[in-house]
Amino acid sequence: MTEKPITMEPVTKKTTISSLINRERGFLIFIAIMILFPFVMNWITGTGLNEGITKFWQGQFITFFIMAVFAMSYDLLIGYGGILSFGHAASFGGGAYAFALLMKHWAPNFMSQYRILIGSLDITQTIVLIFVFLIVLLVSILIGLLFAATSIRLKGTYFAMLTLAIGQALFILIKATDFHEWTGADEGLHGVPLPVWLNPTQNRLTVYFITLVFLFGSYLLMKRMTNSPTGHVVVANRENEDRMRMIGYNPVSFRTVAFVISSVFAGVAGALYSIWNMSATPNMLSAVTTVDALIMTILGGMGTLIGPIIGAGISQVIQQFFYTWFGARWPLVFGLLFMLIVIFLPYGIVGTWRLKRLDIKEGWHRFVGLFKIQKDQS
Amino acid sequence: MKAKNKKPLIIIAAVIVTAGVLALLYITAGQQTFIRTALSGLTLGSLFFLVAGGLTLIFGLMDVLNFAHGSMFMLGAYIGWQLYTNPTFIFGLLPQVLAFASGVLITPIIKPYLIRWKVPEYWIKILPKIGYLLSLLLFFVSFIGLDILGLADTAMVAATTATAGDALAEISVQEPLAQYWFRPILIFISGALVAFSTSKPGQKSEFAPKEKMIRKLIIPIALFILAVEATFIRETAPVTILLMNGNWRFIIAIIVSIIFGFAFGAVIEITLIRPLYVRPTFIIIMTLGLSYVIRELVQLLWDPLAYQMVRPPLFAQRGKAASLLEWLQNGNATIDIVGVTIPTYRLFVIALGIIMFIFITILMTKSRLGMIIRAGVQDPQMVEALGINVKAVFTVVFGLGVAMAALGGIGAGPFLPIQPIMGDHYQTQGLITVVIGGMGSYGGAFVGAMILGMARAFGDYFALKYSLSTAIAEASTVIIMIIVLLARPQGLFGKKE
């Protein structure tokens, strides 16, 4: 009897373009539909690309794309990392405020004083935008590190409470009237100056495609991250922290990785949101925003990346239609629905689909089989 | 041994530090301002404690972080306010609530017979579903045509027209008994159907003894009689209550709030939280959803407006009382304490907080229930093995916690504007309090609440003095919490895990 030697080498499969396309079929189809959407809408309604109902629906989808990325970044924490954080809006609002503050108070000064030229091409605006986005990244990384640092000593409920407290502290800071001339206190920053090509009222289609590309890129990056060895350790950290420590991984450093990555995505999403609204308001930092992301994640399914996207879509649709169906008190219906989902579909839509996929498929085949014409009836 | 010797030292150090901080504040603020600020801090602190006490009770035993606690605080205020200004709403719905409860509570009586009932295997699964569906149908049928929003609206008339003290609120005409009688009966049947379904007819794996049947009958029959009674006094009781002295009315409002809070908490625990004990994260999410629903429900019933509750006559008379006795005789709105004018209602709120703290301490240390709770915190499995129904204890504790929140709500009613968001701020502060004091420690909750109240009041004072914004006062509680957590992760009075 010879035993097979147990190899410790991980099985590596090379990801090729075709295998990627094969695996992410659904998501790619969704992206393709989204790319075609404004043109089809334009063709059907006959109004221009940048006006009327086409423009309105572009706006709805822009919000949806941004909130989907925000929800996905939250899912990275709660679903993959098992970290219940109530301060995730701090990253979102932090990114938004970093963007809005720089664009409003620093960029106009800079651009009136300096010009950056390549030959005769004026690239000042582009350089300024890139620089501002780098700062946004930096701010969100710092916020992520701040939250990660608190998780060194605290666990479970205490940690959740501390994240809530830090989130609240930042919320209060932004709302403080002492910095009124900078942050605008309660009202927030409005009328953020943007270059014409990025202005959502004048060039909504550009913003639409930028946010769509952002959603596409974030999804692929997050997918890659969760499938990477680091991502697996993050998931293992959720399952059993003590065991991870025994094996020799430092849970804190992997939690930090999860925090920083999710914070970066949330920060950039916040910056894009402040482009879309041309403003940054204290509400973006409040616990309500975190709860929104939580609701989207739960609706779609925790621990899946496609789930939060679906959840964000559903909550967007609900916000749009429930008002007309149920009047001003539509959140009541929504809340009841949410509670039913928590009780009966705890894994969300995608999670339940993955659990019951085989049952549903079998039932479907049986249902189709009822209508098959039997050939040899002897 | 060393750890035991350390304890007195820590206590002495804490006392010295507290005294030092208070003395410092006394010197910098001056006597009058110090007393005024300290009393308003104590008021805030006792309100915080009323929220945090319930939270910490619930968390200590069940590890449930109740994010709907602020909403329950708000709901308690609304219910008390309704009874105080216009009880039509409460008395109009009481018969149905009681009838439904008595219907549901016949479960332990019918269960022993139903599970021995020989049902074909096919029907075992389907019968409960039919029961639930029918009961849902009857439930809705019994409410068709009942103007619930109208009942709630009448109080708003009262809120705007009532001048001061004992003004009689307008009472809307209720449905006459000849039209109303079928509703309690239908809803009783609906409740009985729920009982039928939950007892799983024909299920042989269930266990239910046939003993002590008569004792089990007492509660549902008592509730049924109460429901019948409530049906008859539905139209006259509101008038009777409104004609009472305002102080008595306020006391009744407090009692009704407490009873409502307890019942509401118990129902929430049984229906929504019990299925989720296996998934702790989802309990938090569920309570978040619940707070959302409660707030929307309140906005639906009473419109998203802010109401002012009239203070009971004991706190309403104009003029300043020179002493405690004079206040109790005349019912002045303000009182003079060492040269500082203080609203008397604040003293009542402080007293309410302290009484609740003493009550909880006695309940937890002296009573049998407190003993069971403390044992349950340490080792629920062992307690269950000793023959105590831990599930029932969980329900009672959750009910107690919510009752405390509701009491806090009605206590704060004449003090704060009554509006759907009134609980949010207190919930955040309550959570912070609980974390500072140590989760599950009611003494810690009291100390934490007082610290937070003081920090808030003095923060406001100093912000005003140095012409800063109030953001510092707001943030002070959060900053205290962050410092405490980083220095002592288990809270001031918490035990190490």
Boltz contact constraints between the chains, C-beta under 6 A:
constraints:
  - contact:
      token1: [A, 153]
      token2: [B, 489]
      max_distance: 6.0
  - contact:
      token1: [A, 154]
      token2: [B, 489]
      max_distance: 6.0
  - contact:
      token1: [A, 157]
      token2: [B, 65]
      max_distance: 6.0
  - contact:
      token1: [A, 161]
      token2: [B, 435]
      max_distance: 6.0
  - contact:
      token1: [A, 162]
      token2: [B, 485]
      max_distance: 6.0
  - contact:
      token1: [A, 165]
      token2: [B, 478]
      max_distance: 6.0
  - contact:
      token1: [A, 165]
      token2: [B, 481]
      max_distance: 6.0
  - contact:
      token1: [A, 165]
      token2: [B, 482]
      max_distance: 6.0
  - contact:
      token1: [A, 168]
      token2: [B, 478]
      max_distance: 6.0
  - contact:
      token1: [A, 169]
      token2: [B, 475]
      max_distance: 6.0
  - contact:
      token1: [A, 169]
      token2: [B, 478]
      max_distance: 6.0
  - contact:
      token1: [A, 172]
      token2: [B, 471]
      max_distance: 6.0
  - contact:
      token1: [A, 172]
      token2: [B, 474]
      max_distance: 6.0
  - contact:
      token1: [A, 172]
      token2: [B, 475]
      max_distance: 6.0
  - contact:
      token1: [A, 176]
      token2: [B, 469]
      max_distance: 6.0
  - contact:
      token1: [A, 176]
      token2: [B, 471]
      max_distance: 6.0
  - contact:
      token1: [A, 177]
      token2: [B, 469]
      max_distance: 6.0
  - contact:
      token1: [A, 178]
      token2: [B, 469]
      max_distance: 6.0
  - contact:
      token1: [A, 298]
      token2: [B, 285]
      max_distance: 6.0
  - contact:
      token1: [A, 329]
      token2: [B, 296]
      max_distance: 6.0
  - contact:
      token1: [A, 329]
      token2: [B, 300]
      max_distance: 6.0
  - contact:
      token1: [A, 331]
      token2: [B, 296]
      max_distance: 6.0
  - contact:
      token1: [A, 332]
      token2: [B, 296]
      max_distance: 6.0
  - contact:
      token1: [A, 335]
      token2: [B, 289]
      max_distance: 6.0
  - contact:
      token1: [A, 335]
      token2: [B, 292]
      max_distance: 6.0
  - contact:
      token1: [A, 335]
      token2: [B, 293]
      max_distance: 6.0
  - contact:
      token1: [A, 335]
      token2: [B, 296]
      max_distance: 6.0
  - contact:
      token1: [A, 336]
      token2: [B, 293]
      max_distance: 6.0
  - contact:
      token1: [A, 338]
      token2: [B, 289]
      max_distance: 6.0
  - contact:
      token1: [A, 339]
      token2: [B, 289]
      max_distance: 6.0
  - contact:
      token1: [A, 342]
      token2: [B, 282]
      max_distance: 6.0
  - contact:
      token1: [A, 342]
      token2: [B, 285]
      max_distance: 6.0
  - contact:
      token1: [A, 342]
      token2: [B, 286]
      max_distance: 6.0
  - contact:
      token1: [A, 346]
      token2: [B, 282]
      max_distance: 6.0
